[in-house]
Amino acid sequence: MKQRFQQSDLEQIAGHLADIHQLVSDRLIPEASRAHWRRAEIEAMLGIRSWLDDKINRIGKEQRNSPFKASQKSSRQSSSQSIPIEEETD
């Protein structure tokens, strides 16, 4: 007999699995290692952000230098801004 799960059942199961994962991580992985992995994850995401910012800037320069820019209409203006990053304290 097949049993169908409702979305709420699956969400509950996922929540329990996340709790189990957290318990196992807390008991088996030292805090210093967890902190290291969090910092490494942040660095990886910052690297991706840097790559995306560079790609966006290059596309913007190509559009500004395009011979077809007079005929191109864009309702979205390109702007870049600095986003402050807060350091995680452990």
N, C-alpha and C positions, 0 to 999 in steps of 0.2 A: 504494500500500500504506500503510495506516494503521499508525503505530507508537504503541504505548501506553507511557507513562512510568510508572514506579513512583514511589511517594511519595518514596523516598530519592533518586531521580534529580532530581526537582523541587526537593528541599531542597538538593541539591548545586548545581544551576543557580542557585537563589536566593542561595546563599552566594557563588558566583562573581560574580554581578551586584552583590552588596553590596560585594565587594572592589573591583570595577571602579569603582563609584560612589565609594568612599573614595579610590582613587588619583586619579581625575579631580578630586574636590573638593579634595584636598590640593594638587594642582598648579595648579589654576585659581583657587581662591578663597582670598584672603589670610586668615591666621589671625585677624586682627582682625574680619573679616566673619563668620567661622564662630563666633567667641566672641559677637558681637552677636546672631546668629541663635539661639544656644543660650540666651542670656539672655532674648530675646524669647519663645522657646518656653516657658521656665519661667514668665515673667510671664503668658502666656496660660493656662497650666495653673493657676496660682494664682488667676487671675480666675474660672475655672470652679469651682475648689474653693470660693472665697468665695461664688459664686452658689448652689452646692449646699448649703453650710452654712446660708445664709440661708433657703433653701427648706425644709430640714429643720427649722430652728427655727420657722418659721411653721406648718408642719404640726403640730409638737409643741404649739405654743400653741393651735392650733385644737382639737386633741384634748383638751387640758386644760380648755378652756372649753366643750366640747361638752355639751349637756344629756343626751346619751346615754352619758356616760362611765361611769356606774355600771353600765350593762349591757355595756359593752365590756371584754373581757378581753384583755390583751396580755402575752405571755410575754417580749417584748423591751422593755427599758427604754431610753428615749432618753437618751443622754449625749453631750456634746460635749467634746472635749479639744483642747488646743493641740498641734500637731505642729511641732517645731522644724525650721526650714529652714536647711540649711547653704549658705553662699554658695560658689559655684564660683570658684576662684582660677585665673587664667590667667597 
